[in-house]
């Protein structure tokens, strides 16, 4: 990637991260017909399908901050995993009553 293209990419990323999306922030006492927790694959799909019904109001909740363009580049994933804002280092283990066979 040339230097100009790289700088352009970085500038676009910064503009994207700084933009305010006020119409997407719920207001106090606002009501919703459906609240979908987690914008992962399933949550986003459910929210998208529900949004096809124009009469309903949907709130899709996802933890974290605005997405970076860098998150779309697989080779940068190891570097992003060092950022505690992105990788919360949640450790999952087997329940104590689990029997391995």
Residue frames as a rotation matrix with the C-alpha (Angstrom) as fourth column:
UNK 1
0.589 0.808 0.000 0.00
0.808 -0.589 0.000 0.00
0.000 0.000 -1.000 0.00
UNK 2
-0.143 -0.663 0.735 1.45
0.576 -0.660 -0.483 3.39
0.805 0.354 0.476 -0.95
UNK 3
-0.829 -0.281 -0.484 2.12
0.559 -0.424 -0.712 6.05
-0.005 -0.861 0.509 1.68
UNK 4
-0.828 0.554 0.086 -0.73
-0.525 -0.820 0.229 8.29
0.197 0.145 0.970 0.41
UNK 5
-0.051 0.834 -0.550 -3.23
-0.243 0.524 0.816 5.42
0.969 0.176 0.176 0.46
UNK 6
-0.313 -0.140 -0.939 -2.12
0.775 0.534 -0.338 4.46
0.549 -0.834 -0.059 3.96
UNK 7
-0.976 -0.068 -0.208 -2.52
0.177 -0.803 -0.569 8.02
-0.128 -0.592 0.796 5.24
UNK 8
-0.549 0.834 -0.056 -5.92
-0.646 -0.380 0.663 8.30
0.531 0.400 0.747 3.55
UNK 9
-0.033 0.493 -0.869 -7.00
0.246 0.847 0.471 5.03
0.969 -0.198 -0.149 5.18
UNK 10
-0.582 -0.273 -0.766 -5.87
0.790 0.035 -0.613 6.24
0.194 -0.961 0.195 8.62
UNK 11
-0.965 0.261 0.024 -7.67
-0.262 -0.955 -0.137 9.58
-0.013 -0.139 0.990 8.18
UNK 12
-0.237 0.921 -0.309 -10.90
-0.483 0.164 0.860 7.82
0.843 0.353 0.406 7.20
UNK 13
-0.153 0.118 -0.981 -10.59
0.634 0.774 -0.006 5.56
0.758 -0.623 -0.193 10.22
UNK 14
-0.866 -0.224 -0.447 -10.15
0.494 -0.516 -0.699 8.53
-0.074 -0.827 0.558 12.57
UNK 15
-0.751 0.658 0.054 -13.18
-0.600 -0.714 0.360 10.34
0.275 0.238 0.931 11.06
UNK 16
-0.071 0.725 -0.686 -15.25
-0.089 0.680 0.728 7.19
0.993 0.113 0.016 11.47
UNK 17
-0.329 -0.129 -0.936 -14.23
0.820 0.452 -0.351 6.79
0.468 -0.883 -0.043 15.13
UNK 18
-0.947 -0.126 -0.296 -14.92
0.272 -0.808 -0.524 10.46
-0.173 -0.576 0.799 15.93
UNK 19
-0.645 0.743 0.179 -18.34
-0.227 -0.410 0.883 10.69
0.730 0.529 0.433 14.36
UNK 20
-0.815 0.479 0.326 -21.27
-0.354 0.034 -0.935 11.02
-0.459 -0.877 0.142 16.74
UNK 21
-0.749 0.626 -0.219 -24.24
0.147 0.478 0.866 8.84
0.647 0.616 -0.450 15.99
UNK 22
-0.879 0.342 0.331 -26.81
-0.465 -0.473 -0.748 10.66
-0.100 -0.812 0.575 18.11
UNK 23
0.015 0.968 -0.251 -29.87
-0.962 0.083 0.259 9.03
0.271 0.238 0.933 16.55
UNK 24
0.093 -0.035 -0.995 -28.57
-0.101 0.994 -0.044 5.63
0.991 0.105 0.089 17.68
UNK 25
-0.904 -0.418 -0.090 -28.24
0.068 0.066 -0.995 6.52
0.422 -0.906 -0.032 21.37
UNK 26
-0.079 0.942 -0.327 -31.37
0.769 0.266 0.581 5.65
0.634 -0.206 -0.746 23.40
UNK 27
-0.434 0.050 0.899 -32.93
-0.340 -0.934 -0.112 8.53
0.834 -0.354 0.423 25.29
UNK 28
-0.984 0.084 0.155 -34.09
-0.134 0.218 -0.967 8.40
-0.115 -0.972 -0.203 28.91
UNK 29
-0.313 0.920 0.234 -37.56
-0.273 0.149 -0.950 6.77
-0.910 -0.362 0.204 29.24
UNK 30
-0.272 0.188 -0.944 -37.52
-0.959 0.021 0.281 5.67
0.073 0.982 0.175 25.59
UNK 31
0.175 0.413 0.894 -39.42
-0.475 0.831 -0.291 2.42
-0.863 -0.373 0.341 25.06
UNK 32
-0.587 -0.409 -0.699 -38.74
-0.809 0.327 0.488 -0.46
0.029 0.852 -0.523 22.70
UNK 33
0.576 0.797 -0.180 -40.75
-0.804 0.592 0.048 -3.42
0.145 0.117 0.982 21.50
UNK 34
0.891 -0.380 -0.249 -37.68
0.373 0.925 -0.075 -5.68
0.259 -0.026 0.966 21.40
UNK 35
0.549 -0.819 0.169 -34.29
-0.817 -0.482 0.317 -5.46
-0.178 -0.312 -0.933 23.08
UNK 36
0.894 -0.354 -0.274 -31.60
0.189 0.853 -0.486 -7.68
0.406 0.383 0.830 21.56
UNK 37
0.694 -0.698 0.175 -28.48
-0.485 -0.274 0.830 -8.17
-0.531 -0.662 -0.529 23.68
UNK 38
-0.138 -0.909 0.392 -25.21
0.051 0.389 0.920 -8.71
-0.989 0.147 -0.007 21.75
UNK 39
0.602 0.279 -0.748 -24.60
-0.647 -0.378 -0.662 -7.74
-0.468 0.883 -0.047 18.15
UNK 40
-0.526 -0.723 0.448 -22.80
-0.317 0.656 0.685 -10.97
-0.789 0.218 -0.574 17.33
UNK 41
-0.982 0.089 -0.167 -23.86
-0.130 0.325 0.937 -13.06
0.138 0.941 -0.308 14.37
UNK 42
-0.508 0.838 -0.198 -27.14
0.822 0.541 0.181 -14.25
0.259 -0.071 -0.963 15.87
UNK 43
-0.160 0.448 -0.880 -28.06
0.651 -0.622 -0.435 -10.99
-0.742 -0.642 -0.192 17.63
UNK 44
-0.669 -0.155 -0.727 -27.44
-0.342 -0.804 0.487 -8.89
-0.659 0.575 0.485 14.53
UNK 45
-0.932 0.352 -0.082 -29.43
0.100 0.470 0.877 -11.32
0.347 0.809 -0.473 12.37
UNK 46
-0.304 0.858 -0.414 -32.37
0.951 0.252 -0.177 -11.27
-0.048 -0.448 -0.893 14.78
UNK 47
-0.206 0.182 -0.961 -32.32
0.283 -0.929 -0.237 -7.46
-0.937 -0.321 0.140 15.02
UNK 48
-0.894 -0.164 -0.416 -32.11
-0.331 -0.382 0.863 -7.17
-0.301 0.909 0.288 11.23
UNK 49
-0.746 0.666 -0.030 -35.10
0.506 0.595 0.625 -9.47
0.434 0.451 -0.780 10.74
UNK 50
-0.108 0.717 -0.689 -37.13
0.912 -0.204 -0.356 -7.62
-0.396 -0.667 -0.631 13.39
UNK 51
-0.511 -0.155 -0.846 -36.27
0.024 -0.986 0.166 -4.29
-0.859 0.065 0.507 11.73
UNK 52
-0.962 0.214 0.168 -38.12
0.196 0.116 0.974 -5.47
0.189 0.970 -0.154 8.62
UNK 53
0.007 0.976 -0.219 -41.35
0.966 0.050 0.253 -4.89
0.258 -0.213 -0.942 10.59
UNK 54
-0.483 -0.295 0.824 -41.76
0.324 -0.935 -0.145 -1.14
0.814 0.197 0.547 10.35
UNK 55
0.464 0.785 0.410 -44.21
-0.139 -0.393 0.909 -0.96
0.875 -0.479 -0.073 13.27
UNK 56
0.844 -0.157 -0.513 -41.74
0.528 0.415 0.741 -2.19
0.096 -0.896 0.433 15.90
UNK 57
0.625 -0.673 0.395 -38.90
-0.627 -0.735 -0.259 -0.38
0.464 -0.086 -0.881 17.62
UNK 58
0.800 -0.416 -0.432 -35.74
0.472 0.881 0.025 -2.40
0.371 -0.224 0.901 18.31
UNK 59
0.648 -0.701 0.299 -32.77
-0.761 -0.579 0.293 -1.70
-0.032 -0.417 -0.908 20.57
UNK 60
0.759 -0.522 -0.388 -29.60
0.327 0.822 -0.467 -3.66
0.563 0.228 0.795 19.78
UNK 61
0.830 -0.456 0.321 -27.06
-0.537 -0.493 0.685 -3.50
-0.154 -0.740 -0.654 22.61
UNK 62
0.649 -0.725 -0.231 -23.38
0.476 0.624 -0.620 -4.27
0.594 0.292 0.749 22.15
UNK 63
0.752 -0.471 -0.460 -20.54
0.350 -0.305 0.886 -3.70
-0.558 -0.828 -0.064 24.59
UNK 64
-0.141 -0.942 0.305 -17.49
0.902 0.005 0.432 -1.73
-0.408 0.336 0.849 23.62
UNK 65
-0.108 -0.031 -0.994 -16.75
-0.082 -0.996 0.040 1.37
-0.991 0.086 0.105 21.61
UNK 66
0.688 0.358 -0.631 -17.00
-0.600 -0.209 -0.773 2.36
-0.409 0.910 0.071 17.95
UNK 67
0.689 -0.384 0.615 -15.51
0.496 0.868 -0.015 -0.19
-0.528 0.315 0.789 15.62
UNK 68
0.057 -0.771 -0.634 -12.20
-0.486 -0.576 0.657 0.57
-0.872 0.271 -0.408 13.93
UNK 69
0.674 0.094 -0.733 -11.46
-0.733 0.207 -0.648 -0.15
0.091 0.974 0.209 10.28
UNK 70
-0.382 -0.921 -0.080 -8.47
-0.885 0.389 -0.256 -2.13
0.267 -0.027 -0.963 11.56
UNK 71
-0.256 0.358 0.898 -10.88
-0.575 0.690 -0.439 -4.74
-0.777 -0.629 0.029 12.96
UNK 72
0.801 0.590 -0.106 -11.62
-0.397 0.391 -0.830 -5.80
-0.448 0.707 0.548 9.37
UNK 73
0.330 -0.779 -0.534 -7.99
-0.759 0.117 -0.641 -6.74
0.561 0.617 -0.552 8.68
UNK 74
0.942 0.172 -0.288 -7.30
-0.010 0.873 0.488 -10.31
0.335 -0.457 0.824 9.88
UNK 75
0.190 -0.954 -0.232 -3.52
0.614 0.300 -0.730 -9.89
0.766 -0.004 0.642 10.04
UNK 76
-0.421 -0.308 0.853 -3.93
-0.344 -0.816 -0.464 -7.09
0.840 -0.489 0.237 12.59
UNK 77
0.605 0.776 -0.177 -6.04
-0.162 0.338 0.927 -9.24
0.779 -0.532 0.330 14.98
UNK 78
0.250 -0.535 -0.807 -3.05
0.851 0.520 -0.081 -10.29
0.462 -0.666 0.585 17.15
UNK 79
-0.790 -0.533 0.301 -2.13
0.366 -0.805 -0.467 -6.63
0.491 -0.259 0.832 17.70
UNK 80
-0.203 0.806 0.556 -5.73
-0.504 -0.573 0.646 -5.66
0.840 -0.149 0.522 18.51
UNK 81
0.509 0.417 -0.753 -5.95
0.321 0.719 0.616 -8.49
0.798 -0.556 0.232 21.04
UNK 82
-0.466 -0.751 -0.468 -3.41
0.780 -0.099 -0.618 -6.62
0.418 -0.653 0.632 23.18
UNK 83
-0.721 0.275 0.636 -5.84
-0.294 -0.953 0.078 -3.70
0.627 -0.131 0.768 23.61
UNK 84
-0.911 0.350 -0.218 -7.87
0.375 0.480 -0.793 -4.17
-0.173 -0.804 -0.568 26.82
UNK 85
-0.453 0.790 -0.414 -10.70
-0.623 -0.612 -0.487 -2.09
-0.638 0.037 0.769 25.30
UNK 86
-0.028 0.379 -0.925 -11.14
-0.929 0.332 0.164 -4.77
0.369 0.864 0.343 22.64
UNK 87
-0.067 -0.092 -0.994 -10.01
0.059 0.994 -0.095 -7.97
0.996 -0.065 -0.061 24.36
UNK 88
0.410 0.335 0.848 -11.44
-0.762 -0.385 0.521 -8.22
0.501 -0.860 0.098 27.88
UNK 89
-0.593 -0.773 -0.226 -9.39
-0.561 0.598 -0.573 -11.39
0.578 -0.213 -0.788 28.56
UNK 90
0.313 0.772 0.554 -12.42
-0.947 0.301 0.116 -13.33
-0.077 -0.560 0.825 29.73
UNK 91
-0.786 -0.583 -0.205 -11.33
-0.579 0.811 -0.083 -16.78
0.214 0.053 -0.975 30.75
UNK 92
0.390 0.921 -0.015 -13.89
-0.891 0.381 0.249 -19.56
0.234 -0.084 0.969 30.45
UNK 93
-0.773 -0.627 0.095 -13.43
-0.627 0.734 -0.261 -22.87
0.094 -0.261 -0.961 32.16
UNK 94
-0.408 0.612 -0.677 -15.33
0.117 0.770 0.627 -26.06
0.905 0.177 -0.386 32.75
UNK 95
0.408 0.607 0.682 -17.90
-0.702 -0.269 0.660 -26.05
0.584 -0.748 0.316 35.56
UNK 96
-0.400 -0.662 0.634 -16.67
-0.917 0.295 -0.270 -27.85
-0.008 -0.690 -0.724 38.68
UNK 97
0.064 0.495 0.867 -19.17
-0.455 0.787 -0.416 -30.70
-0.888 -0.367 0.276 38.27
UNK 98
0.589 0.099 -0.802 -18.01
-0.807 0.127 -0.577 -31.55
0.044 0.987 0.155 34.73
UNK 99
0.339 -0.469 0.816 -16.71
-0.090 0.847 0.524 -35.05
-0.937 -0.251 0.245 34.03
UNK 100
0.084 -0.404 -0.911 -14.28
-0.979 -0.205 0.001 -35.49
-0.187 0.891 -0.413 31.14
UNK 101
0.585 0.148 0.797 -14.44
-0.113 0.989 -0.100 -38.81
-0.803 -0.031 0.595 29.29
